[in-house]
Amino acid sequence: MGNASFVIFLSRGDGSNLPIPFIEEMDKKRIGIKYCGGCNPTYERVELVKKVQFLTGERFHFLHFDQKDFEGLLLIQGCERACAMENLNPKEIPHLSITKESELKKIINWLDRFVEKTDG
């Protein structure tokens, strides 16, 4: 089951169990989230991040940008102005900047490649 530390079983209520890999916090990739200022968002930025968290399961630990203890960074921009990039040196850390809700698949693909690069 990949890099799972152990497996827990979730009862389905019908007598069968669903195996769920449990990944310790230390095994998860730490991804910082930096939101734009929110002055003119064209979509619900927080909801998009919640979708990403749901779709990626236990593989990542998402941190607020201020925590600074992350390996990669998602810049969640509400519009094309992309102000979350201000005062950042993009060469310092692997990052992805998005400006549209329709870029959900792009985020998932970036996270998958991020894991491949850092584990490989």
ABEGO torsion letter per residue (X at the ends): XEABABBBBBBAGAGBBBBBBBBBAAABBBBBBBBBAGABBABBAAAAAAAAAAAAEAABBBBBAAAGBBABBBBBBABAAGAAABGBBAAABBBBBBABAAAAAAAAAAAAAAAAAAAX
